[in-house]
């Protein structure tokens, strides 16, 4: 069994498929989008949206705003960048309308990044079998007629490389590229759901606080 797996490993054939797929993908999407896709794939190995840490930070911020008001409150920002920007915007302006603009803008940016990263891996999945075929054609070119005791060995090696490049192209596409693209989409959708839930909760709490503050001011004016 180990020898069978060893026979399926050809560094040269694998190098042709991987290098060709990477270069062709970069040529199609550019280094910037390719780098963003690689970073998004790397984020899959890390923890997803830290809902507890962000919820705790937002709760602390709400308490600080209720005690000191949005102008004087200086709570720590939540780990999530979008939620942190939303909180910072409210602390600076104290207007709920501004939060809606921030949420829409950040949602659009995150969606664009997610779609771009997933699309890069979809393109890589389309190109990998192509370079598997290219590797196959290259391997077949090594079947030049010759003579000598090593001719059969050379021919078998060329045939093996030709077959393995097609195999590597299919495996790279369907076991790496397409699954990574789907994982990026799933992670992004899940994180966005959790982010929106916390944002809605924060806006609701801020709205209650603002309504209470307005009621107190109206009461004080009435007393005066």
C-alpha positions as CSV (number, residue, x, y, z in Angstrom):
1,X,0.0,0.0,0.0
2,X,2.7,2.6,0.8
3,X,4.4,1.9,-2.5
4,X,1.1,2.5,-4.3
5,X,0.8,5.9,-2.8
6,X,4.4,6.6,-3.5
7,X,3.8,5.8,-7.2
8,X,1.1,8.4,-7.2
9,X,3.4,11.2,-6.1
10,X,5.3,13.0,-8.9
11,X,6.8,16.3,-7.8
12,X,7.4,17.4,-11.3
13,X,3.9,16.8,-12.4
14,X,2.5,18.4,-9.3
15,X,4.7,21.4,-9.8
16,X,3.5,21.9,-13.3
17,X,-0.2,21.9,-12.2
18,X,0.2,24.0,-9.1
19,X,2.6,26.6,-10.6
20,X,0.6,26.9,-13.8
21,X,-2.7,27.2,-11.9
22,X,-1.3,30.0,-9.7
23,X,0.3,31.9,-12.5
24,X,-2.8,31.7,-14.7
25,X,-5.1,32.7,-11.7
26,X,-2.9,35.7,-11.0
27,X,-2.9,36.7,-14.6
28,X,-6.7,36.6,-14.6
29,X,-7.4,38.4,-11.3
30,X,-4.2,40.3,-10.4
31,X,-1.8,40.0,-7.5
32,X,-4.0,42.2,-5.2
33,X,-7.1,40.0,-5.5
34,X,-5.0,36.9,-5.4
35,X,-3.3,38.0,-2.1
36,X,-6.7,38.9,-0.7
37,X,-8.0,35.4,-1.5
38,X,-5.0,33.8,0.1
39,X,-5.5,35.8,3.3
40,X,-9.2,34.9,3.3
41,X,-8.3,31.3,3.0
42,X,-5.8,31.7,5.8
43,X,-8.5,33.1,8.0
44,X,-10.4,29.9,7.7
45,X,-7.8,28.3,9.9
46,X,-8.5,30.8,12.7
47,X,-11.5,31.3,14.9
48,X,-14.6,32.6,13.3
49,X,-16.5,35.7,14.5
50,X,-15.8,36.0,18.2
51,X,-19.4,36.6,19.2
52,X,-18.9,36.4,23.0
53,X,-15.9,38.8,23.0
54,X,-17.8,41.2,20.8
55,X,-21.0,40.9,22.8
56,X,-19.2,41.6,26.0
57,X,-17.4,44.7,24.5
58,X,-20.7,46.1,23.2
59,X,-22.4,45.5,26.5
60,X,-19.6,47.3,28.4
61,X,-20.0,50.2,25.8
62,X,-23.7,50.4,26.4
63,X,-23.2,50.6,30.2
64,X,-20.6,53.4,29.7
65,X,-22.9,55.3,27.4
66,X,-25.8,55.0,29.9
67,X,-23.6,56.3,32.7
68,X,-21.6,59.0,31.0
69,X,-23.4,59.8,27.8
70,X,-21.9,59.2,24.3
71,X,-19.7,62.3,24.4
72,X,-17.8,61.4,27.6
73,X,-17.9,57.6,27.3
74,X,-14.6,56.0,26.2
75,X,-15.1,52.2,26.2
76,X,-12.8,49.7,24.5
77,X,-13.8,48.9,21.0
78,X,-15.0,45.4,20.1
79,X,-12.6,43.1,18.3
80,X,-14.7,43.1,15.1
81,X,-13.7,46.0,12.8
82,X,-17.2,46.8,11.5
83,X,-18.7,46.8,15.0
84,X,-15.8,48.9,16.3
85,X,-16.4,51.5,13.5
86,X,-20.1,51.5,14.3
87,X,-19.5,52.1,18.0
88,X,-16.9,54.8,17.3
89,X,-19.3,56.6,14.9
90,X,-22.0,56.7,17.6
91,X,-19.6,57.9,20.3
92,X,-18.5,60.7,17.9
93,X,-21.9,61.8,16.5
94,X,-24.5,60.4,18.8
95,X,-26.9,59.9,15.9
96,X,-28.6,56.6,15.1
97,X,-29.0,57.7,11.4
98,X,-25.2,57.7,11.0
99,X,-25.1,54.1,12.2
100,X,-27.3,52.9,9.3
101,X,-24.9,54.5,6.8
102,X,-21.9,52.8,8.4
103,X,-23.6,49.4,8.5
104,X,-24.5,49.5,4.9
105,X,-21.0,50.7,3.8
106,X,-19.2,48.1,5.9
107,X,-21.6,45.3,4.8
108,X,-20.9,46.2,1.1
109,X,-17.2,46.2,1.7
110,X,-17.2,42.8,3.5
111,X,-19.4,41.3,0.8
112,X,-17.2,42.6,-2.0
113,X,-14.1,41.1,-0.3
114,X,-15.8,37.8,0.3
115,X,-17.2,37.5,-3.2
116,X,-13.8,38.5,-4.7
117,X,-11.9,35.9,-2.6
118,X,-14.3,33.1,-3.4
119,X,-14.2,34.0,-7.1
120,X,-10.4,33.8,-7.2
121,X,-10.6,30.2,-6.0
122,X,-13.4,29.4,-8.4
123,X,-11.2,30.6,-11.2
124,X,-8.3,28.5,-9.8
125,X,-10.7,25.5,-9.8
126,X,-11.5,26.1,-13.5
127,X,-7.8,26.5,-14.4
128,X,-6.4,23.5,-12.5
129,X,-7.8,20.8,-14.8
130,X,-6.6,22.9,-17.8
131,X,-3.0,22.7,-16.5
132,X,-3.5,19.1,-15.7
133,X,-4.2,18.6,-19.4
134,X,-1.3,20.8,-20.4
135,X,0.9,18.6,-18.2
136,X,-0.5,15.5,-19.9
137,X,0.4,16.9,-23.3
138,X,3.8,17.8,-22.1
139,X,4.3,14.2,-20.8
140,X,3.2,12.8,-24.1
141,X,5.9,14.8,-25.9
142,X,8.5,12.9,-24.0
143,X,7.4,9.7,-25.8
144,X,9.9,10.3,-28.5
145,X,11.2,7.0,-30.1
146,X,14.6,5.9,-28.9
147,X,16.7,2.9,-28.4
148,X,18.6,1.3,-25.6
149,X,17.9,-0.6,-22.4
150,X,16.4,2.4,-20.6
151,X,13.8,3.2,-23.4
152,X,10.9,1.4,-21.8
153,X,11.7,3.0,-18.4
154,X,11.7,6.5,-20.0
155,X,8.4,5.8,-21.8
156,X,6.7,4.5,-18.7
157,X,7.9,7.5,-16.7
158,X,6.5,9.8,-19.4
159,X,3.2,8.0,-19.4
160,X,3.0,8.1,-15.6
161,X,3.6,11.9,-15.5
162,X,1.1,12.5,-18.3
163,X,-1.6,10.6,-16.4
164,X,-0.7,12.1,-13.0
165,X,-0.9,15.7,-14.1
166,X,-4.5,15.2,-15.2
167,X,-5.2,13.6,-11.8
168,X,-3.5,16.4,-9.9
169,X,-5.5,19.0,-11.9
170,X,-8.8,17.3,-11.0
171,X,-7.9,16.8,-7.3
172,X,-6.6,20.4,-6.9
173,X,-9.8,21.8,-8.4
174,X,-12.4,19.6,-6.5
175,X,-10.5,19.0,-3.2
176,X,-8.9,22.4,-2.7
177,X,-10.1,25.2,-4.9
178,X,-13.9,24.7,-5.0
179,X,-14.1,23.7,-1.3
180,X,-12.1,26.7,-0.2
181,X,-14.3,29.0,-2.2
182,X,-17.4,27.5,-0.6
183,X,-15.9,27.7,2.9
184,X,-15.1,31.4,2.4
185,X,-18.7,32.1,1.4
186,X,-20.1,30.1,4.4
187,X,-17.8,31.7,6.9
188,X,-18.6,35.2,5.6
189,X,-22.3,34.6,5.7
190,X,-22.2,33.1,9.2
191,X,-20.0,36.0,10.5
192,X,-22.3,38.6,8.9
193,X,-25.4,37.0,10.6
194,X,-23.7,37.2,14.0
195,X,-22.5,40.8,13.3
196,X,-25.9,42.0,12.2
197,X,-27.5,40.4,15.4
198,X,-25.1,42.3,17.6
199,X,-25.5,45.5,15.6
200,X,-29.3,45.3,15.9
201,X,-29.1,44.7,19.6
202,X,-26.7,47.7,20.0
203,X,-28.9,50.0,18.1
204,X,-32.0,48.9,20.0
205,X,-30.2,49.5,23.4
206,X,-28.9,52.9,22.2
207,X,-32.4,53.8,21.0
208,X,-33.9,53.0,24.5
209,X,-31.1,55.0,26.1
210,X,-31.8,58.0,23.8
211,X,-35.5,57.8,24.4
212,X,-34.9,57.8,28.2
213,X,-32.5,60.8,27.9
214,X,-35.1,62.7,25.9
215,X,-37.8,62.0,28.5
216,X,-35.5,63.2,31.3
217,X,-34.8,66.4,29.4
218,X,-38.5,67.0,28.7
219,X,-39.2,66.4,32.4
220,X,-36.6,68.9,33.5
221,X,-37.9,71.5,31.1
222,X,-41.4,70.9,32.5
223,X,-40.1,71.3,36.0
224,X,-38.2,74.5,35.1
